[in-house]
Amino acid sequence: MNKFIIGIFLTLVPWLVWSQEKVEGLIFEEGDSNVMGLPGANVYWMDSQLGVVTNIDGKFSIPFEKEFNRLIVSYVGYESDTLTINKPKTLRLGLKPSNELDEVVVSQKKDAVQKTYFSPQNVITVNSAELLKAACCNLAESFETNPSIDVNLSDGLTGTKQIQMLGLTSPYLLITQENIPMVRGASQAYGLTFTPGTWIESIQITKGAGSVVNGYESISGQINTELVKPLTDNAIFVNGYANENGRYEVNTHFNKKLTDKLSTGLYIHGNKRTQKEDSNKDGFLDAPLAGQINVMNRWQYQNPEKGWVSFFNVRFLNDEKQVGQTNFNPETDRVDNNRRTPSIPEAPVLGVAEVWGSEINTRRFDTSLKLGYVFPELPFQSFGFQTAYSLHKQDSYFGVRTYDINHESIFTSLLFNSIIGDTRNKFKTGLSFAYDGYDEVVTTTDYSREDTSVGAFIEYSYENLEKVSLTAGLRVDNHNRLGTFVTPRFHIRYTPWEKGSLRGSFGRGKRAANIFAENQQLFASAREIKIVNTTGSVYGLEPEDAWNYGVSFLQGFNFLNRKGDISADYYVTDFKNQIVVDWENPQEVSFYNLEGESGAQSFQIEMNYEVLSRLNFRTAYKFYDVSTDYRSGSLQKPLQAQHRFFVNLGYDTKAKDNGAQWKFDYTLHSLGKMRLPDTSSNSTQYQLGEYSSPYSLMNAQMTKVFSNTFEVYIGGENLTGVQQNNPVLGANNPFGPNFDTTIVYAPIMGRMFYGGFRFKIL
């Protein structure tokens, strides 16, 4: 595979030289007596992918194409200009400074999901319009209408949704908030539920090896969330939500522009579920009793004349969950570990109520500061500084097992951007520092530790919108437990023809696995927990180390005067070491270093097309081959559907002058059979088959927009009522040897309807 990828890159490099007739010239500020060129101005042919940027002297050269004759020139702070060009020529163009910035005219609606043709990285941007197609109560529920991310339930109790990309779970993704690492360490299991959906402005999904600027931990990709900005968000926003299973939610935004340069916002989220649901009548709650209060204050400062921009956030969160049997009462039924032998959870204890339950209580504080400076005379050159602090405290127990973790984290990075010669050749370099302090206790065993790392990185980018762009990065990090190591990453993009984009990438990722925080669902079982190796630096295990390779192709098209695109990608992740989570023995779960091979192959083909005016169709097929060498042999990853099929239809009526319109959305997920963990050593009544049955899920939503300030929506999830028959094995004897809530491959709750409203003052 390595030779195949390298061969593609070597084949593409000769295309860097491309000779044909050109339009050349100088872009400068009109009225400038010194005729100083404007570096970094955009020059491109209308309705094409051909475009360049001016160099440090304001000069440009762009190929002349007979089928295009409208050349557009734009630059931030200046009025754009459009020229009619019928033959190759040399020109000089002066742009007028734009002094009127109070009014912005939007000439075309931005696509809800955007794919870039020009970036060397395979990046998909999901904006707020796409997020409104589903209930999207939090970040974990923001991917239901996007085929790039898979959403699964992690266990049969908490209802927590786990995301996967390229066949690998979220710990192998770098999940950031405005490029600051966010969902990691102690927050890995539930952290996606800590970002309310209304706070999200957009999501950037990067497949494959990410940028070295963002760290060394990314293996299969990166998900970055941009939050709403106080300056551009609504002055007042209120969102209410309720569903028939007793979940209620409210979100409020209050934004105020204090001066021309300073704005602030207060964002409050609350949700509550007190209704007990047990639709499958197994005696266990289908969804947790829960409550969350989440408050964030956000400050935005920008002074474009002097080149400064800054964001400051501070947030407090309290999240509480109760799961288990429907008649569980924490005041009377919580099992005291001092009166029960943890290694023999099935042992009877006199005087202790035999009702199984669990509570997961999380308190979190985090704050961050981002500061950027763009040189006013050199707009292609900038400094960036960001720092973040978080304190995450989780107190929890699962039946007779306790799990408490406190995670204190500090992250700081310094970044410098500039060019080499002209704006086609750019580079980024910087330093980063990270500290993670863990106080972690599993029943009676203390796993407390401290992680510190210092890193330096440099990344070079060549941008030629005509044919080829590439990014090559290298970082060196020193970690107190992982040692000193090098992380290289490379991306290339080649445009073979109009609206075509071929990409290739490879890169390394390395991480210290948090085996308990990332696999908390395993505590809710009778399995004995074992760590097999004890000589490494991470829980006695070695750090995870993997290489990711990928190719992708994106082709835009017009058919019957309507636009569309089709894309295909293939990615391979090859683990040099992996912490194997082996639960093929139903009586235990073992963690050990990889002894053999482990890898993931992912193939996806997707098409987007505007079938009729305002009727958009999206479909995708995915195939996964994710296998690991366990001690019992090489096996496919359990609970992973090898075949997935996706369809989404969205239709909006034409908006009236006051914004009134109807919106309709429908989504279908079809999942093939999944391999189930081995249960053959269980008692007969607690044994499962080798594979699950295929099934399909259907979701739909309808929104009525009454005006630019008010709308209501209703929807349904799992409309066909698909349910797993036995999500909790041994439910009749939860303290017995066959109790297991971890083998979940289908929805636990059946059909669910919801409704809500959105009110905003612009």
Secondary structure, 3 states (H helix, E strand, C coil): CHHHHHHHHHHHHHHHCCCCCEEEEEEEECCCCCCCECCCCEEEECCCCCEEECCCCCEEEEECCCCCCEEEEECCCECCEEEECCCCCEEEEEECECCCCCCCCCCCCCCCEEECCCCCCEEEEEEHHHHCCCCCCEHHHCCCCCCCCEEEECCCCCCCEEEEECCEEHHHEEEEECCEECCCHHHCCCHHHHCEHHHEEEEEEEECCCCHHHCCCCCCEEEEEEECCCCCCCCEEEEEEEECCCEEEEEEEEEEECCCCEEEEEEEEEEEECCCCCCCCCCECCCCEEEEEEEEEEEEEEECCCCEEEEEEEEEEEEEEEEEECCCCHHHHCCCHHHCCCCCCCCCCCCCCCCCEEEEEEEEEEEEEEEEEEECCEEEEEEEEEEEEEEEEEEEEECCEEEEEEEEEEEEEEEEEEECCCCCEEEEEEEEEEEEEEEEEECCEECCEEEEEEEEEEEEEEECCCCEEEEEEEEEEEECCCEEEEEEEEEEEECCCCCEEEEEEEEEEEECCCCCHHHHHHHCECCEEEECCCCCCECCECCEEEEEEEEEEEEEEEECCEEEEEEEEEEEEEEEECEEEECCCCCEEEEEECCCCEEEEEEEEEEEEEEECCEEEEEEEEEEEEEEEECCEEEECCCCECEEEEEEEEEECCCCCCCCEEEEEEEEEEECCEECCCCCCCCHHHCCCCECCCEEEEEEEEEEECCCCEEEEEEEECCCCCCCCCCCECCCCCCCCCCECCCCCCCCCCCEEEEEEEEEEC
